Amino acid sequence: MKVGDLVKNADRLVGNRNRKRLGVIVEVDPDKADQPGCFGSCFIHWMGDADWTFVYEEDIEVISDNR
């Protein structure tokens, strides 16, 4: 996962308002993903939203890699 990847919410998140929306990863925190007890996280800019949303890597699916 890296900045610029096109993503959608994971299908397991039923009832989430962003479930069928697309977003772009705008910031990734890779340093904490390697530490024990920490989860990888990132900020997503969902299409149509003015601000970014904080999510954990396990809650999204990359559907198109940044080239």
C-alpha positions in Angstrom: 0.0 0.0 0.0 1.3 3.4 -0.9 0.2 7.0 -1.6 -1.8 7.3 -4.8 -3.4 3.8 -4.7 -7.1 3.6 -5.5 -9.0 1.9 -2.7 -12.5 0.9 -1.5 -13.7 -0.2 1.9 -13.3 -3.9 2.7 -16.4 -5.9 1.9 -16.5 -7.2 5.5 -17.5 -3.7 6.7 -21.3 -4.1 6.3 -23.3 -0.9 6.9 -20.4 1.5 6.4 -21.5 4.6 4.6 -18.3 4.5 2.5 -18.7 0.9 1.5 -19.4 1.5 -2.2 -17.2 4.6 -2.6 -13.8 4.9 -4.1 -10.9 6.8 -2.5 -7.2 7.6 -2.9 -4.5 7.0 -0.3 -3.1 10.4 0.6 -0.9 9.5 3.5 0.6 6.3 4.9 2.3 5.7 8.3 4.6 2.7 7.5 6.9 3.2 10.6 4.3 2.0 13.1 3.3 -1.0 11.1 6.5 -2.8 12.0 6.2 -2.2 15.7 4.6 -4.9 17.9 1.1 -4.0 19.0 0.7 -1.3 16.3 -1.5 -1.5 13.2 -0.8 0.0 9.8 -2.9 3.1 9.2 -3.4 5.6 6.5 -5.5 8.6 5.4 -8.0 8.2 2.6 -9.5 11.0 0.5 -12.9 9.5 -0.5 -14.3 10.9 -3.8 -16.8 13.6 -3.0 -15.5 14.4 0.5 -13.7 17.6 1.3 -11.6 16.1 4.1 -9.5 12.9 4.7 -10.6 9.9 6.7 -8.3 7.9 9.0 -8.5 4.1 8.4 -6.6 1.0 9.3 -5.0 -1.0 6.4 -7.2 -4.0 7.2 -10.3 -2.0 6.6 -9.6 -1.2 2.9 -8.8 -3.0 -0.3 -6.5 -1.7 -2.9 -8.2 -2.0 -6.3 -5.6 -0.2 -8.4 -1.9 0.3 -7.6 -0.2 3.7 -8.1 2.3 3.3 -10.9 
